[in-house]
Amino acid sequence: MYELIKVSDKCYFIESPSKVGIYKQNENDVYLIDSGADKNFAKRVLRICDENGFTIKGIINTHAHADHIGGNAYIQQKTGCDIFCSTIDRPFLEHPIINPLHIYGGYIPIEMRHKFFLAESSKTKDISSPDFPSELKTYDISGHSLGMIAIVTDDNVAFVGDIVCRQEIIDKYGITYLLDIKKHLESLSFVENMHADKFVMSHVDTVSDIKPLIQLNREKIYEIIDRITTHLKTPMTFENLLSKLFYDYNLSMNIAQHSLVGSTVRSYLSYLKNEGAIDYITDDNFILWKTV
């Protein structure tokens, strides 16, 4: 844990619960791909870079979730480096309170005011900025979040953020966080057809062939869709459906899980409604969801 792993001539990552990628632009200058979960990890990143003679020129965030941007503020304060992200993610990095607000759907309770939901603010630049390293290519792979991007280096390494989960995470959490189901399915297909020598993911071991992981994650989405549409053969409220899914996947209810899983289930309901697979009715001031 927290060791520097070489991926290619120009690319590395720091092994941690949420990997930090490193792209070596020249002998000394590097760009980080994400920054980890918090200030303490940021200190480890700075130390590792210093030990290897790396000067941090910038951070490129794959997306705006707190475990990927938590080290931004500290590293930027210490180095003065640029921070780049997609256009739509910039408000989330500069005003991080937006992230838990949109997951929770309102002002957050105190139990959600911690590093797993709420990072520190950092100053950002758009990936379209002329200051962005021109040798790196970025691609929209949103769905897990509003503005997630893949970064592909000039030595053909693809940093693809949270595009997939590994089997152990799927088994543990059952329903992993997604915002836009339709777009995520499209992004899975896009990454499946990308040509890269290595794929570096934030919470999954680096692979040369990402197709089996893509298929694993795609099948899980369709499994969840099947469970939802089966449950909704009997019309029910969102809360009743959520409770049934918690039992299906042996999850324990708390305010954070209610927010994360609940937000994802709402996204599934929107996707299925938009696809014409389910609908809703109102009954005694309740909204009941049902399979068509």
Order of alpha helices (4+ residues) and beta strands (2+ residues): beta-beta-beta-beta-alpha-beta-alpha-alpha-beta-alpha-alpha-beta-beta-beta-beta-alpha-alpha-beta-alpha-alpha-alpha-beta-beta
